């Protein structure tokens, strides 16, 4: 089956710094990748939709200048949390699909802790 | 805006007993519904989708448009069914998840 990886699996950073999370589709080309955020004991909330070669589409309430998304190739999307603050601490999950209407395959997630 | 509701955060069922995980949705259009499962220390994975009308691992789910529900059922629970289950609604390619139900099967 299709595999999606994320790197790193966990990261601790200091307040004010930026951190980049990678999402890769290992055995297929993903035209569309999605980024989710999950707070403890809560559901996944879609942050943005990333389409290869074009600008990401952000959900309402998500700051595009704070959460920079780049989808430069069909197998890689990155999420950069800029000027991170403790309230950005969360579990970030990506998913990828051949296109937005096909099955999405989920990555294992990245736990971000901002101190 | 669309919404998915899973009223039970926790559900414990004895092995061999029937299981029903509830899911209700609100969406004015034609819904596309899914059940996802997350086993301990594993990633989220698709369990089944309403459009395929199939049974996966003994689970089935029927879309009831009148009641706007998509409950997940299994007649006889097994210990390996213990996991977190999420109901999701897809609109224009985007998934909206419910808050999830943690199912525990009691041996």
Contacts between the chains, C-beta under 8 A, distances in Angstrom:
chain1	res1	chain2	res2	distance
A	4	B	43	8.0
A	32	B	93	6.9
A	34	B	94	7.5
A	34	B	95	7.4
A	42	B	99	6.6
A	43	B	86	6.8
A	43	B	97	4.5
A	43	B	98	6.2
A	43	B	99	4.6
A	43	B	100	5.9
A	44	B	44	7.6
A	44	B	86	7.3
A	44	B	95	7.8
A	44	B	97	4.7
A	45	B	97	7.8
A	46	B	94	5.8
A	46	B	95	6.6
A	46	B	96	7.3
A	49	B	93	7.2
A	49	B	94	6.6
A	93	B	44	7.2
A	95	B	44	7.9
A	99	B	93	7.7
A	100	B	92	7.4
A	100	B	93	2.8
A	100	B	94	7.5
A	101	B	93	5.6
A	103	B	46	6.0
A	104	B	46	7.8
A	104	B	95	6.8
A	106	B	43	5.0
A	106	B	44	4.2
A	106	B	45	6.8
A	107	B	43	6.5
A	108	B	42	7.9
A	108	B	43	4.6
A	109	B	43	7.0
